[in-house]
Amino acid sequence: MVSQSEVDNRRKFILKLAKALMTFGAPSHRIESQLVAASKILDAQAEFVHLPNIVIVTIRNGSTAATRTYFVRAKGRIALSRLNAVHHVYRKVLHDKLSAEAGTDAIRDLLTSPPVYSLWMRCFFSFTCASILCVLSFGGSFFDMWVSGCCAAVLQYLGLNAANKSSMYANVYEISVTIVVAFVARGLSNIPGNYFCYSAISSAGVVVILPGFTVLISALELMSKNMFCGSVRIVYAIIYTLFLGFGLTIGSDLYLVVDHRARNAYYSGPATAPTTYTHGTFQMLNGSDPGVFISGVLGLTGRSYESEHIKKGCFRDPHWTWTRQPFPLWTAFFLVPLYTTSSSLSNLQSIFTWNSRKQLAIMVFFSCCSYAANRAISDILPSRPDIVSATGAFVIGCLGNGYSRLLRGTAFTSMVTGVLFLVPSGIAQGGGLTQTYKNSADQYSSGFSLALRMISVACGVTIGLFVSQVLVYLFGTRKNAAHFAF
């Protein structure tokens, strides 16, 4: 017979667990199932309703038939080391290797402890991620990568420092940063000599705040039949993407207003020149049969030397030096591991213990395998980012779930870095963040197309993750719905 004090300790543990899972960025479609499993095993007689950023917990008292309702609210971002530690505490308490009171104290210590890295270190990690992503996914050059990295570092500093101190600035933080990034990118791209590329700098500079992970989580929730949370998140992500596109547009147009030469070159350049059509009869002056008259419609696309040497939205003259060219393919062999390492550290993966360093190595290995599969399929199907993303997600899903099942590791924390890498890669295959426009209708249609590309990539990743999960857990003992994975 369990004493009432022990029952109260178990209920306190469940409440702290709910807060920790939301604070450290656990997959939201798994939070409710994990809490239900914990309540059932610990006999806490609790029921849960999970909403965005809030969990409603109703606890029944069997002796008096009374109920008490708690509202657990928390907002946070991914913290890989803390999330891994919470999962280990969760396992120990549910397997009676740790008391509920000790588990509550351990989670409380995790919630009150400061971040693993300082503010400046996290800005440096953002600088590294954006710099590598600029040359790896958006076709940037050696010059572009430094500018995009500085933009991402400033963005991270404002998000972690200024936005946290001022609730008023937090509401306009993303739009203000995208305006500055687009203004700087447009100004540098108009320096005579084409030393910088607007598309590469602006796309990589703001990709850190792109809601790709939110779209992925919403797709996973919809797949898990959690219609309310999934619908709310996906609508929020679409509107948020439109805001980011609007901020990029304002920043770009603001520079075009200041610089008349750049405005004239932009609106008269081949990138925005529409196809002109001429009706009539035309005479061939050269070829195998000159002098022949042809009647019909002649379309002039305005192709030029500049438009013929566009690579991923950037003009690259073949006669330029290597510092102004895209990085060759062989550089991905060291850029991809470096990016995944920086991305893991940016998501607060610790490196101060042997177990955390081993976990980091597993994350990097899984991400590299996923990128290799992604790149191989993208060469075969270059215009299908959804299928390409599904392939990469299937590979990392098989590795992560197999690691969890065979070696008792944590599937979600080992997979999240590779999954986050799939979203910007899929967006880059669809043309990047910035597109050419001439009026407001074109600008908003390009924003919608970006949101649709993110949704298609997220759907592909969702399908790949669920198929890999079914394949791994198809044989052997059955796994319940509370396993800690995507």
Helices and strands as residue ranges (DSSP letters): H 4-23, H 28-42, E 46-51, E 54-61, E 66-73, H 80-94, H 100-112, H 119-136, H 142-157, I 158-162, H 163-165, H 167-189, H 198-206, G 207-209, H 212-223, H 227-258, H 260-268, E 276-283, E 293-300, H 305-308, E 310-311, E 314-315, G 322-324, G 329-331, H 332-346, H 354-380, H 385-407, H 411-429, H 440-472
